[in-house]
Amino acid sequence: MIRVTRLNGEQFALNPDLIERVEGHPDTVVFLVDGTRYVVQQRVEDVLTEIREYRASILATAYEMDRGTYRSPLREDHDSDGNASVVPFPAREER
């Protein structure tokens, strides 16, 4: 989720996977795939940066989990050795 701010100052979290487009005319408007629109204080470039950082954090977390170095900032109830891991894709059969 990314955090954005309405024009009235109210902050909320938005799922970037549901964003269809972001336009600035002159206010920044975020359009979701279901037709919902949000007018936000952030500039278009700032919203795009938030989306990139969100997606990069997912990849970084997956990398850490795969290497066994991930530690959840929220919970420490992983498996017995304290590590979490990414579920690997099944091996591809060669034809």
Backbone bond lengths (Angstrom), bond angles and torsions (degrees), N, CA, C in turn:
res aa  C-N    CA-C-N  psi(-1)  N-CA   C-N-CA  omega(-1)  CA-C   N-CA-C  phi
1 M - - - 1.455 - - 1.531 108.29 -
2 I 1.309 115.07 146.94 1.458 120.45 174.16 1.521 108.08 -113.56
3 R 1.324 115.61 151.71 1.461 120.02 178.98 1.520 109.49 -99.49
4 V 1.302 115.06 131.96 1.465 121.89 175.87 1.522 108.22 -132.24
5 T 1.332 115.69 166.21 1.457 120.95 -175.89 1.524 109.62 -126.80
6 R 1.329 115.19 127.48 1.465 120.35 175.11 1.526 108.98 -67.63
7 L 1.316 116.95 166.21 1.458 120.66 179.49 1.526 112.37 -62.89
8 N 1.342 117.56 -25.52 1.465 120.88 178.91 1.527 113.11 -82.66
9 G 1.355 117.48 2.25 1.460 121.75 177.80 1.512 114.64 95.55
10 E 1.320 117.94 -7.01 1.462 121.66 -179.79 1.530 110.49 -74.33
11 Q 1.329 116.23 124.83 1.460 120.80 177.86 1.517 110.18 -91.46
12 F 1.330 115.90 147.27 1.456 120.62 174.15 1.523 109.09 -152.63
13 A 1.326 114.78 163.35 1.461 121.11 -179.57 1.520 108.62 -100.07
14 L 1.318 114.94 141.67 1.452 121.63 -176.10 1.517 108.75 -130.34
15 N 1.324 116.51 135.20 1.458 121.45 178.26 1.526 108.85 -77.87
16 P 1.340 118.39 111.87 1.460 119.83 -176.11 1.525 113.45 -67.84
17 D 1.319 118.15 -17.29 1.462 120.65 177.52 1.525 111.82 -70.27
18 L 1.337 116.74 -16.61 1.459 120.80 -180.00 1.529 113.13 -96.83
19 I 1.338 116.77 -0.03 1.465 120.28 -178.72 1.529 109.57 -81.27
20 E 1.315 114.82 125.30 1.462 120.69 176.58 1.525 110.35 -88.25
21 R 1.348 115.92 -46.35 1.461 119.75 179.33 1.524 109.45 -158.92
22 V 1.334 114.44 162.88 1.460 122.78 177.27 1.521 106.57 -130.87
23 E 1.330 116.04 126.88 1.462 121.15 -178.97 1.522 110.04 -125.43
24 G 1.318 115.59 150.97 1.452 120.97 175.52 1.513 109.50 -123.18
25 H 1.324 116.95 112.00 1.478 120.33 -177.34 1.510 112.35 -154.61
26 P 1.269 127.84 83.08 1.454 126.97 -33.36 1.517 112.05 -71.70
27 D 1.356 117.77 -20.82 1.468 119.68 175.40 1.523 109.12 -76.67
28 T 1.324 115.77 153.21 1.455 120.56 177.96 1.521 109.04 -83.73
29 V 1.316 116.28 126.66 1.457 122.23 179.76 1.529 108.14 -118.94
30 V 1.336 115.70 126.94 1.462 122.18 177.54 1.523 106.80 -102.53
31 F 1.326 116.19 122.54 1.457 122.54 179.17 1.523 109.12 -104.49
32 L 1.339 116.44 127.66 1.458 120.72 177.32 1.526 109.91 -94.39
33 V 1.324 116.25 164.01 1.457 120.67 -177.71 1.525 112.74 -63.88
34 D 1.338 117.90 -22.42 1.467 120.01 179.87 1.530 112.64 -89.99
35 G 1.340 117.39 5.64 1.458 121.29 178.30 1.520 114.65 96.12
36 T 1.332 117.56 -9.14 1.467 121.03 177.99 1.525 109.43 -65.39
37 R 1.329 115.66 141.27 1.460 121.32 177.90 1.516 109.59 -123.81
38 Y 1.325 115.60 140.06 1.458 121.69 174.82 1.514 108.38 -126.89
39 V 1.332 116.35 130.19 1.456 121.40 172.57 1.521 106.43 -94.99
40 V 1.333 116.66 124.42 1.463 120.92 -173.62 1.516 110.84 -126.11
41 Q 1.333 115.40 160.48 1.470 121.89 -179.24 1.525 112.43 -74.34
42 Q 1.330 117.62 -31.53 1.455 121.53 -175.28 1.533 110.69 -64.38
43 R 1.319 115.03 150.70 1.453 120.62 173.85 1.530 108.96 -74.62
44 V 1.319 117.40 160.58 1.466 121.59 178.40 1.525 109.77 -54.70
45 E 1.336 116.93 -45.30 1.469 121.13 -178.75 1.529 111.67 -60.53
46 D 1.343 116.42 -36.61 1.466 120.39 179.82 1.529 111.26 -68.52
47 V 1.322 117.56 -40.29 1.469 121.14 177.70 1.526 109.50 -63.89
48 L 1.330 117.16 -43.66 1.464 120.64 179.09 1.523 111.58 -63.75
49 T 1.326 116.99 -38.07 1.471 120.67 176.39 1.520 110.76 -63.61
50 E 1.318 117.33 -43.24 1.468 121.10 178.09 1.532 110.96 -59.76
51 I 1.336 116.26 -42.00 1.468 120.40 179.80 1.527 109.93 -64.18
52 R 1.344 117.00 -45.16 1.473 120.42 179.12 1.519 111.04 -61.06
53 E 1.332 117.37 -44.17 1.465 121.27 -179.47 1.525 111.28 -65.56
54 Y 1.322 116.78 -38.85 1.465 120.88 177.66 1.528 110.11 -60.99
55 R 1.321 116.63 -49.25 1.468 120.57 -178.49 1.518 111.66 -67.39
56 A 1.321 117.59 -36.83 1.457 120.81 176.77 1.526 110.57 -64.53
57 S 1.327 117.53 -36.46 1.463 120.41 179.85 1.531 111.24 -66.96
58 I 1.325 116.54 -33.78 1.461 119.67 176.21 1.516 110.12 -64.76
59 L 1.324 117.45 -45.90 1.462 121.34 179.01 1.524 111.26 -63.90
60 A 1.334 117.08 -41.33 1.461 120.78 179.63 1.524 110.97 -64.16
61 T 1.320 117.15 -41.36 1.461 120.76 178.62 1.522 110.75 -65.09
62 A 1.323 117.38 -42.59 1.461 120.81 178.04 1.527 110.44 -61.80
63 Y 1.325 117.62 -40.26 1.463 121.79 178.54 1.524 109.98 -63.09
64 E 1.330 117.05 -46.46 1.465 120.73 178.57 1.524 111.20 -62.13
65 M 1.318 117.14 -40.67 1.463 120.25 179.25 1.519 110.72 -64.54
66 D 1.313 116.79 -40.92 1.460 121.06 -179.83 1.522 111.27 -65.18
67 R 1.326 117.16 -35.79 1.463 121.58 179.70 1.527 111.66 -81.67
68 G 1.331 117.14 -10.80 1.464 120.32 -178.60 1.508 113.68 81.04
69 T 1.327 118.16 17.26 1.465 121.18 -178.25 1.519 112.99 -106.37
70 Y 1.324 117.56 3.27 1.462 121.05 -176.94 1.512 111.31 -76.39
71 R 1.327 115.90 133.97 1.464 122.52 173.67 1.517 106.42 -127.71
72 S 1.313 116.93 119.76 1.460 121.21 -178.90 1.525 110.13 -64.51
73 P 1.332 117.51 132.69 1.460 119.03 176.94 1.525 111.88 -73.85
74 L 1.332 117.30 -14.10 1.459 121.06 -175.93 1.514 113.54 -101.42
75 R 1.332 116.79 -37.89 1.464 120.08 -173.79 1.516 110.44 -139.09
76 E 1.290 115.25 153.27 1.456 120.80 176.04 1.522 110.88 -119.19
77 D 1.330 118.34 23.94 1.461 121.11 -177.40 1.531 111.48 -100.09
78 H 1.331 115.54 50.48 1.459 120.02 175.93 1.522 108.32 -78.89
79 D 1.316 116.98 -161.41 1.460 119.03 179.43 1.527 110.62 -66.52
80 S 1.311 117.54 -178.36 1.458 122.09 -168.73 1.526 114.19 -58.81
81 D 1.333 119.05 -31.01 1.457 119.43 179.76 1.525 112.68 -92.03
82 G 1.336 117.85 5.82 1.448 121.66 175.81 1.511 114.74 85.30
83 N 1.335 116.37 3.31 1.461 120.06 -178.13 1.510 111.36 -101.73
84 A 1.293 114.86 153.45 1.460 121.97 170.54 1.517 106.43 -113.13
85 S 1.303 117.08 161.53 1.458 118.27 178.15 1.512 110.22 -145.51
86 V 1.311 113.81 158.00 1.445 121.28 176.97 1.518 107.63 -85.14
87 V 1.309 116.50 138.00 1.461 119.80 176.65 1.525 107.12 -75.16
88 P 1.333 117.86 119.57 1.464 119.62 -176.50 1.524 111.94 -74.41
89 F 1.324 114.75 155.61 1.453 119.42 172.75 1.521 108.30 -70.64
90 P 1.346 117.61 148.02 1.458 119.04 176.17 1.527 110.33 -62.30
91 A 1.318 115.80 149.30 1.454 120.52 179.80 1.526 109.02 -64.58
92 R 1.321 116.53 141.36 1.463 121.39 178.85 1.517 108.71 -82.86
93 E 1.296 113.95 137.07 1.464 118.74 176.43 1.513 108.40 -84.41
94 E 1.321 116.28 133.32 1.456 121.64 176.68 1.512 108.79 -79.85
95 R 1.310 117.01 137.57 1.459 121.19 179.14 1.492 110.84 -105.91
